[in-house]
Amino acid sequence: MWGVAERKTSRFGRDLDMDDLYDQIDTLRGYVQDLSRGADKSAGHGYERARDFATGAAHDAEETMKYNLPASLVIAMGLGVVVGYFLRRGTE
């Protein structure tokens, strides 16, 4: 059984051109580098878009709170009461 495997691997090694193998490895390395650069750029653009969206949403929320100050205070107080209730209930 091992003899068959050894014959197959020795035949493979005999037909193998090492220079061609090195060229293929270099080509693959180039492809991987290109893919990683592309992924890095995509992640950077996604981060910028998410940051811009979050900044815009925070600014809009701040403006809404400024223009609706009484309602904002009531909502904040209500949320505080609800959170306090659950925290107190969780410790008992």
N, C-alpha and C positions, 0 to 999 in steps of 0.2 A: 504494500500500500504506500509506504513512504517512498519507495523507488519511483513510483509513477509521479508523485508530486515533485521529487527532485529532478526528474527528467523534464517535466513541464517548466519548472523555474529555470533550469539551465538553458533550455531552448529559448525562453523569453529573454534571458540575459544576453544570449549570443546575438539575438536579432536587435537588441536595443542599441541605439546610437546615443551616446552620452551627450554629445554636443546638441543634438536635437532636443533631448530631454531638458537640458539647461535653458535652451531657448524657449521652450514651452513654459518652464517655471518662471522665467523672466516676464513672459507675456501675461501669465496669470497674475503675477505680482503687480504688473501695471494695471490690469483690470480691477484688482482689489483696491488699489490706491485710488483709482478713478471713482469707484463706487463709494469709498469712504469719504472722499471729498464731496461728492454729490449729496450723501446723507448728512454730512456736516452742514452744508449750505441749506438744505431743506430744514434741518432742525433749527438753525439760526433764524431762518425766516419765520418759522412757526413760533419761536419764542418771541420774536419782535411783534408779531401779530397778536399773540396772547397778551403781551405786556401792554400794547396799545389799547386793546379791548378792555383790559382790567382798569387801566388808567382812566379811560373814557367813562366806564361804568361808575367808578368811584367819584369822578368829577360830577357826573349827572346826579348821583345820589346826594352829593354834598349840596348841589344847587337846589335840588328838590327839597331837602331838609331846610335850607335857608328860607325858601319861599313859603314853606308850610311848617313853620316853627311850632305852632301849638299842636298840630297833628303829630309831628315828629316827637315831641315831648311825651304825648300821651302814649304813642306806640312804644317808645323806649321804656317808659314806666311800666306798661303792661308786660313787655317782654321780661323786664327785671323781676316782676312779681311771679311770672310763670316759671322762670329759671330758678328763682329762690324757693318756690314751692317744691319743684322737683329735687333740688339739692337737699332741702330739709327732709323731704320724704325719703330720699335715698340713704340718709344717715341714720334714720330711725330703725 
